[in-house]
Amino acid sequence: MSGRHFLQIPGPTNVPDRVLRAIAQPTIDHRGAAFADLARDVLDGVREIFKTSGAVVIYPSSGTGAWEASRSTPATMHRSRCRRGNTAR
């Protein structure tokens, strides 16, 4: 495809230049200081959203993947909680 690129979902949709510039930036090294700073800011923001001062874990999986991982570790079985929206169950 030549010329201007389009986002094809649900498509075609023009992509603003500022978005194209943002996605053209190099990927942050997940082992570097910049990622650590970003992750800290994200976790602080999540704490604020859920109005908690406790530890927050972001698990890169579906909800069932996180549940399965927590259930497969005996030490965490008694602490496992499933969160839907803002209601802990």
N, C-alpha and C positions, 0 to 999 in steps of 0.2 A: 504494500500500500504506500503510495507516495503522497507527499503533502502533509497536511494536518492529521495527526492521529486522533482517533475517537475512542472513547470508552464504550464498549459494545453491550453494556448491561444497564437497563433493559434495551437501550441503544437505538440508533447511535446517539451519543451524548457528547457535546463539546466538553473538553476538560480545560478548566481555567489555567492560564499560564502560571499562576502562583502554585497550583497543584503540580504541574509538570516540573517546575523548578524544585519543589520540595522532594518529589520522588526521584529526582536526578542526583540527589545528594548521596555520597558514599554511605554504605552501611556502617553502623556503629559496631565496633568490636565488642562482643559480649563479655570479653575478659578485661576490657579496658576501664579506665577511670571515668570516661564519659558515660558509659553504660551504667556503672555503679551509681553515678549521680542521678541519671535518668530514673533508674529503678527505685532509688530512695524517694525521689519526688512523686513517682507513681504510687508507691506504697503509702506515703503520707496522704496523698489525695484520696486513696481508697479508704483509709482510716477515717478521713473527714466525711466522705460520702456515707459510710455506714455508721458514723458517729460512735467509733470505738477507739480506745487507747491501747487495745490488745494487739497481739501479733497478727499480721495479715499474711496469708500465703496465696500467691497466684499460681495456680497449677495449670500447665499447658496441656490440657486435655478436656474432654467432655466431662460433664458432671458425673457420669457413671464411671469414667476413668479415674477421677479423683476419689470417688467413693470406693472403688475396687482397690486402689492403691492404699488407702487408709485402712481398709479391712484386712489387707494382706500383711500388715505389720502389727504383730500382737501388742507391742508397746503403745500403739495409738488407738487400739480398738475401743477403749473406754472413753476416749476423747472425741471420737468421730461425730461430726454433725453434718447434716446436709442443709445447705442454705438455698432457699428459693426466694428470689427478690430480696426483701429486707426482713424476712421471717425465718429465724432459725428453727429447725425442727429436730 
